[in-house]
Amino acid sequence: MANSRILKFSANGLDKPITLLLMFTPPAAGKPYQDVFPTCWKVITLKKGGPTGASVEYTANTAFASPQVADGNLVTATSSALCGTGQKCSVVDDGVVTPAVGGEAGYLMCKNETAGATDIAVGFSDATGGDVETVLVWTKVAVGSTIRAQFTPVMEIYATNDYQETQMLKGAVESPLLWKKNLQTLNKETTMSISVDGLTGKIDIKAA
């Protein structure tokens, strides 16, 4: 996992708990919140007082999955398969995702080979392609159509209590964007310091 990243969040002396939503910017393949929907990758809470902290790992193992969306728009991956840049998967009958084959350079691709419109998700997995944490869902992909996405792991962070982990976002987050960066540009391990301005109440995130 040479491209994996570990993010450590730390704070001290918080007057109240802070909940952070971590999500990824949708690629250009599709219209955000119309046919491609980001999900809440991670939701972490930093406790009042301190010191307090949390950590997350981005594995960089991209995988396509056949998602199931339950009550509250919570997304779980059923069948899945690793699919790197320049590779292509397919979703066949019963929502099975086929192993990756050669695709188009620079793109992640997945074709709907089922008998009806279907949802297709992409996320990050363990080294085997299992245990996928979905980050994007394309809904009602037409029969015979192929998702063709150039995915860059640009992560966004918001402070909000309105969402749950794995929840599919139906619209833009209605909280200020606190931090946004391509994870590939970070060090293997990065510590994120969280503080709150005593006068304005604004939350500040600084990468050490």
BALOBA-1460 file (C-alpha; in Angstrom, 3 decimals):
// residues 208
<rec num="1" residu="m" x="0.000" y="0.000" z="0.000"/>
<rec num="2" residu="a" x="2.678" y="2.465" z="-1.098"/>
<rec num="3" residu="n" x="0.092" y="5.142" z="-1.815"/>
<rec num="4" residu="s" x="-1.852" y="4.731" z="1.419"/>
<rec num="5" residu="r" x="-2.113" y="7.632" z="3.854"/>
<rec num="6" residu="i" x="-2.819" y="7.878" z="7.575"/>
<rec num="7" residu="l" x="-4.458" y="11.036" z="8.902"/>
<rec num="8" residu="k" x="-4.326" y="11.737" z="12.626"/>
<rec num="9" residu="f" x="-6.621" y="14.407" z="14.080"/>
<rec num="10" residu="s" x="-5.793" y="16.049" z="17.381"/>
<rec num="11" residu="a" x="-7.236" y="18.809" z="19.569"/>
<rec num="12" residu="n" x="-6.878" y="20.073" z="23.106"/>
<rec num="13" residu="g" x="-9.055" y="22.274" z="25.265"/>
<rec num="14" residu="l" x="-12.209" y="22.164" z="23.150"/>
<rec num="15" residu="d" x="-15.200" y="23.887" z="24.779"/>
<rec num="16" residu="k" x="-17.555" y="21.394" z="23.158"/>
<rec num="17" residu="p" x="-17.297" y="18.247" z="21.004"/>
<rec num="18" residu="i" x="-16.606" y="18.686" z="17.281"/>
<rec num="19" residu="t" x="-17.852" y="16.193" z="14.690"/>
<rec num="20" residu="l" x="-16.014" y="16.164" z="11.365"/>
<rec num="21" residu="l" x="-17.354" y="14.797" z="8.082"/>
<rec num="22" residu="l" x="-14.744" y="13.485" z="5.630"/>
<rec num="23" residu="m" x="-15.801" y="13.002" z="2.012"/>
<rec num="24" residu="f" x="-14.302" y="13.001" z="-1.478"/>
<rec num="25" residu="t" x="-14.909" y="15.449" z="-4.303"/>
<rec num="26" residu="p" x="-16.884" y="13.757" z="-7.127"/>
<rec num="27" residu="p" x="-15.047" y="13.384" z="-10.446"/>
<rec num="28" residu="a" x="-16.254" y="15.002" z="-13.645"/>
<rec num="29" residu="a" x="-17.982" y="11.771" z="-14.745"/>
<rec num="30" residu="g" x="-21.579" y="12.736" z="-14.019"/>
<rec num="31" residu="k" x="-23.448" y="15.631" z="-12.460"/>
<rec num="32" residu="p" x="-22.933" y="15.809" z="-8.667"/>
<rec num="33" residu="y" x="-26.126" y="15.242" z="-6.670"/>
<rec num="34" residu="q" x="-28.018" y="14.310" z="-9.845"/>
<rec num="35" residu="d" x="-26.509" y="11.065" z="-11.094"/>
<rec num="36" residu="v" x="-23.373" y="10.718" z="-8.947"/>
<rec num="37" residu="f" x="-23.559" y="11.091" z="-5.190"/>
<rec num="38" residu="p" x="-20.702" y="11.284" z="-2.694"/>
<rec num="39" residu="t" x="-21.018" y="9.376" z="0.555"/>
<rec num="40" residu="c" x="-19.796" y="10.178" z="4.041"/>
<rec num="41" residu="w" x="-16.485" y="8.312" z="4.029"/>
<rec num="42" residu="k" x="-15.686" y="8.937" z="7.686"/>
<rec num="43" residu="v" x="-17.450" y="10.740" z="10.531"/>
<rec num="44" residu="i" x="-15.240" y="11.353" z="13.563"/>
<rec num="45" residu="t" x="-15.861" y="13.159" z="16.846"/>
<rec num="46" residu="l" x="-13.267" y="15.015" z="18.898"/>
<rec num="47" residu="k" x="-14.294" y="15.178" z="22.555"/>
<rec num="48" residu="k" x="-14.677" y="18.210" z="24.767"/>
<rec num="49" residu="g" x="-11.616" y="19.075" z="26.830"/>
<rec num="50" residu="g" x="-8.685" y="16.998" z="25.849"/>
<rec num="51" residu="p" x="-6.317" y="16.074" z="24.645"/>
<rec num="52" residu="t" x="-8.496" y="14.195" z="22.169"/>
<rec num="53" residu="g" x="-7.843" y="12.566" z="18.818"/>
<rec num="54" residu="a" x="-8.840" y="10.175" z="16.061"/>
<rec num="55" residu="s" x="-7.181" y="8.595" z="13.037"/>
<rec num="56" residu="v" x="-8.290" y="7.322" z="9.639"/>
<rec num="57" residu="e" x="-6.539" y="5.379" z="6.896"/>
<rec num="58" residu="y" x="-6.867" y="5.900" z="3.154"/>
<rec num="59" residu="t" x="-5.767" y="2.598" z="1.606"/>
<rec num="60" residu="a" x="-5.594" y="3.835" z="-2.020"/>
<rec num="61" residu="n" x="-7.007" y="0.454" z="-3.132"/>
<rec num="62" residu="t" x="-9.816" y="1.551" z="-5.453"/>
<rec num="63" residu="a" x="-12.638" y="-0.915" z="-6.032"/>
<rec num="64" residu="f" x="-16.014" y="-0.979" z="-7.737"/>
<rec num="65" residu="a" x="-18.973" y="-2.347" z="-5.821"/>
<rec num="66" residu="s" x="-22.626" y="-3.158" z="-6.214"/>
<rec num="67" residu="p" x="-24.191" y="-0.966" z="-3.513"/>
<rec num="68" residu="q" x="-27.311" y="-1.388" z="-1.463"/>
<rec num="69" residu="v" x="-28.927" y="1.789" z="-0.175"/>
<rec num="70" residu="a" x="-30.943" y="1.299" z="3.012"/>
<rec num="71" residu="d" x="-33.128" y="3.606" z="5.097"/>
<rec num="72" residu="g" x="-31.525" y="6.963" z="5.687"/>
<rec num="73" residu="n" x="-29.510" y="6.587" z="2.478"/>
<rec num="74" residu="l" x="-26.907" y="4.425" z="4.221"/>
<rec num="75" residu="v" x="-24.775" y="2.603" z="1.648"/>
<rec num="76" residu="t" x="-23.296" y="-0.870" z="2.002"/>
<rec num="77" residu="a" x="-21.273" y="-2.707" z="-0.624"/>
<rec num="78" residu="t" x="-22.281" y="-6.238" z="-1.568"/>
<rec num="79" residu="s" x="-20.189" y="-7.713" z="-4.393"/>
<rec num="80" residu="s" x="-16.967" y="-5.848" z="-5.152"/>
<rec num="81" residu="a" x="-13.669" y="-6.102" z="-7.030"/>
<rec num="82" residu="l" x="-10.405" y="-4.186" z="-7.031"/>
<rec num="83" residu="c" x="-10.068" y="-1.863" z="-10.014"/>
<rec num="84" residu="g" x="-7.072" y="0.381" z="-10.495"/>
<rec num="85" residu="t" x="-6.565" y="3.250" z="-12.889"/>
<rec num="86" residu="g" x="-6.420" y="1.879" z="-16.419"/>
<rec num="87" residu="q" x="-8.653" y="-1.087" z="-15.559"/>
<rec num="88" residu="k" x="-12.279" y="-2.005" z="-16.159"/>
<rec num="89" residu="c" x="-14.863" y="-4.032" z="-14.236"/>
<rec num="90" residu="s" x="-18.431" y="-5.005" z="-15.058"/>
<rec num="91" residu="v" x="-21.583" y="-5.499" z="-13.025"/>
<rec num="92" residu="v" x="-23.427" y="-8.607" z="-14.207"/>
<rec num="93" residu="d" x="-26.658" y="-10.312" z="-13.148"/>
<rec num="94" residu="d" x="-27.386" y="-10.545" z="-9.414"/>
<rec num="95" residu="g" x="-25.159" y="-7.502" z="-8.883"/>
<rec num="96" residu="v" x="-21.895" y="-9.424" z="-9.139"/>
<rec num="97" residu="v" x="-18.839" y="-7.278" z="-9.920"/>
<rec num="98" residu="t" x="-16.396" y="-9.085" z="-12.213"/>
<rec num="99" residu="p" x="-12.608" y="-9.038" z="-11.716"/>
<rec num="100" residu="a" x="-10.811" y="-6.146" z="-13.406"/>
<rec num="101" residu="v" x="-9.371" y="-6.410" z="-16.901"/>
<rec num="102" residu="g" x="-7.421" y="-3.940" z="-19.002"/>
<rec num="103" residu="g" x="-9.296" y="-0.715" z="-19.678"/>
<rec num="104" residu="e" x="-8.372" y="2.792" z="-20.782"/>
<rec num="105" residu="a" x="-5.252" y="4.528" z="-19.497"/>
<rec num="106" residu="g" x="-5.979" y="7.132" z="-16.853"/>
<rec num="107" residu="y" x="-9.531" y="5.985" z="-16.096"/>
<rec num="108" residu="l" x="-11.450" y="3.768" z="-13.694"/>
<rec num="109" residu="m" x="-14.199" y="2.034" z="-15.670"/>
<rec num="110" residu="c" x="-17.207" y="-0.122" z="-14.859"/>
<rec num="111" residu="k" x="-19.884" y="-1.326" z="-17.285"/>
<rec num="112" residu="n" x="-23.472" y="-2.246" z="-16.502"/>
<rec num="113" residu="e" x="-23.997" y="-5.671" z="-18.082"/>
<rec num="114" residu="t" x="-27.169" y="-6.470" z="-16.161"/>
<rec num="115" residu="a" x="-30.686" y="-6.571" z="-17.624"/>
<rec num="116" residu="g" x="-31.750" y="-3.265" z="-16.041"/>
<rec num="117" residu="a" x="-30.559" y="0.114" z="-14.793"/>
<rec num="118" residu="t" x="-28.348" y="-0.350" z="-11.746"/>
<rec num="119" residu="d" x="-26.400" y="1.569" z="-9.136"/>
<rec num="120" residu="i" x="-22.602" y="1.356" z="-9.180"/>
<rec num="121" residu="a" x="-20.276" y="2.508" z="-6.408"/>
<rec num="122" residu="v" x="-16.553" y="3.115" z="-6.127"/>
<rec num="123" residu="g" x="-14.622" y="3.128" z="-2.900"/>
<rec num="124" residu="f" x="-11.520" y="1.992" z="-1.076"/>
<rec num="125" residu="s" x="-10.917" y="-1.561" z="0.049"/>
<rec num="126" residu="d" x="-8.460" y="-3.827" z="1.741"/>
<rec num="127" residu="a" x="-5.809" y="-5.553" z="-0.345"/>
<rec num="128" residu="t" x="-8.206" y="-8.352" z="-1.370"/>
<rec num="129" residu="g" x="-10.924" y="-6.074" z="-2.774"/>
<rec num="130" residu="g" x="-13.272" y="-6.791" z="0.100"/>
<rec num="131" residu="d" x="-14.601" y="-4.603" z="2.914"/>
<rec num="132" residu="v" x="-15.179" y="-1.678" z="0.560"/>
<rec num="133" residu="e" x="-15.766" y="1.769" z="2.044"/>
<rec num="134" residu="t" x="-17.875" y="3.433" z="-0.642"/>
<rec num="135" residu="v" x="-17.182" y="7.087" z="-1.448"/>
<rec num="136" residu="l" x="-19.207" y="7.656" z="-4.640"/>
<rec num="137" residu="v" x="-22.434" y="6.160" z="-6.000"/>
<rec num="138" residu="w" x="-23.671" y="6.466" z="-9.591"/>
<rec num="139" residu="t" x="-27.415" y="5.826" z="-9.614"/>
<rec num="140" residu="k" x="-29.502" y="4.151" z="-12.308"/>
<rec num="141" residu="v" x="-26.665" y="3.538" z="-14.755"/>
<rec num="142" residu="a" x="-28.293" y="2.480" z="-18.022"/>
<rec num="143" residu="v" x="-27.938" y="-1.014" z="-19.456"/>
<rec num="144" residu="g" x="-24.763" y="-1.222" z="-21.534"/>
<rec num="145" residu="s" x="-23.424" y="2.083" z="-20.235"/>
<rec num="146" residu="t" x="-19.942" y="2.451" z="-18.773"/>
<rec num="147" residu="i" x="-18.773" y="4.707" z="-15.973"/>
<rec num="148" residu="r" x="-15.513" y="6.264" z="-17.086"/>
<rec num="149" residu="a" x="-14.004" y="8.359" z="-14.320"/>
<rec num="150" residu="q" x="-10.691" y="10.020" z="-13.656"/>
<rec num="151" residu="f" x="-10.616" y="9.781" z="-9.881"/>
<rec num="152" residu="t" x="-8.296" y="11.914" z="-7.799"/>
<rec num="153" residu="p" x="-8.549" y="11.463" z="-4.008"/>
<rec num="154" residu="v" x="-9.382" y="15.062" z="-3.127"/>
<rec num="155" residu="m" x="-10.751" y="14.986" z="0.401"/>
<rec num="156" residu="e" x="-13.051" y="17.606" z="1.905"/>
<rec num="157" residu="i" x="-13.647" y="18.174" z="5.614"/>
<rec num="158" residu="y" x="-16.700" y="19.806" z="7.184"/>
<rec num="159" residu="a" x="-17.827" y="20.263" z="10.786"/>
<rec num="160" residu="t" x="-21.411" y="19.012" z="11.025"/>
<rec num="161" residu="n" x="-23.605" y="16.719" z="13.129"/>
<rec num="162" residu="d" x="-26.112" y="16.124" z="10.345"/>
<rec num="163" residu="y" x="-24.705" y="12.974" z="8.747"/>
<rec num="164" residu="q" x="-23.783" y="9.367" z="9.464"/>
<rec num="165" residu="e" x="-20.892" y="7.347" z="8.141"/>
<rec num="166" residu="t" x="-21.713" y="5.663" z="4.773"/>
<rec num="167" residu="q" x="-24.669" y="8.011" z="4.220"/>
<rec num="168" residu="m" x="-25.232" y="9.037" z="0.601"/>
<rec num="169" residu="l" x="-25.372" y="12.814" z="0.262"/>
<rec num="170" residu="k" x="-28.377" y="14.015" z="-1.714"/>
<rec num="171" residu="g" x="-27.150" y="17.616" z="-1.818"/>
<rec num="172" residu="a" x="-24.184" y="19.810" z="-0.972"/>
<rec num="173" residu="v" x="-23.139" y="19.970" z="2.680"/>
<rec num="174" residu="e" x="-24.611" y="23.088" z="4.252"/>
<rec num="175" residu="s" x="-21.602" y="23.859" z="6.425"/>
<rec num="176" residu="p" x="-18.406" y="25.787" z="5.630"/>
<rec num="177" residu="l" x="-15.657" y="23.825" z="3.909"/>
<rec num="178" residu="l" x="-12.802" y="23.656" z="6.413"/>
<rec num="179" residu="w" x="-10.131" y="21.791" z="4.450"/>
<rec num="180" residu="k" x="-9.657" y="20.364" z="0.955"/>
<rec num="181" residu="k" x="-6.622" y="18.632" z="-0.482"/>
<rec num="182" residu="n" x="-5.418" y="15.805" z="-2.717"/>
<rec num="183" residu="l" x="-4.347" y="13.061" z="-0.310"/>
<rec num="184" residu="q" x="-1.626" y="11.961" z="-2.713"/>
<rec num="185" residu="t" x="0.220" y="15.217" z="-1.999"/>
<rec num="186" residu="l" x="0.433" y="14.493" z="1.745"/>
<rec num="187" residu="n" x="3.112" y="12.621" z="3.616"/>
<rec num="188" residu="k" x="2.600" y="8.961" z="4.449"/>
<rec num="189" residu="e" x="1.352" y="10.086" z="7.863"/>
<rec num="190" residu="t" x="-0.094" y="13.532" z="8.564"/>
<rec num="191" residu="t" x="-1.271" y="15.067" z="11.815"/>
<rec num="192" residu="m" x="-4.180" y="17.493" z="11.559"/>
<rec num="193" residu="s" x="-4.443" y="20.002" z="14.408"/>
<rec num="194" residu="i" x="-7.979" y="21.219" z="15.170"/>
<rec num="195" residu="s" x="-8.571" y="24.499" z="16.981"/>
<rec num="196" residu="v" x="-11.433" y="26.947" z="17.520"/>
<rec num="197" residu="d" x="-11.112" y="30.734" z="17.395"/>
<rec num="198" residu="g" x="-12.284" y="32.062" z="20.742"/>
<rec num="199" residu="l" x="-13.831" y="35.197" z="19.235"/>
<rec num="200" residu="t" x="-15.434" y="33.991" z="16.013"/>
<rec num="201" residu="g" x="-16.040" y="30.332" z="16.871"/>
<rec num="202" residu="k" x="-14.541" y="29.335" z="13.514"/>
<rec num="203" residu="i" x="-12.864" y="25.947" z="13.336"/>
<rec num="204" residu="d" x="-9.332" y="25.824" z="11.940"/>
<rec num="205" residu="i" x="-7.551" y="22.743" z="10.594"/>
<rec num="206" residu="k" x="-3.804" y="22.793" z="10.067"/>
<rec num="207" residu="a" x="-1.717" y="19.928" z="8.733"/>
<rec num="208" residu="a" x="1.516" y="19.548" z="10.655"/>
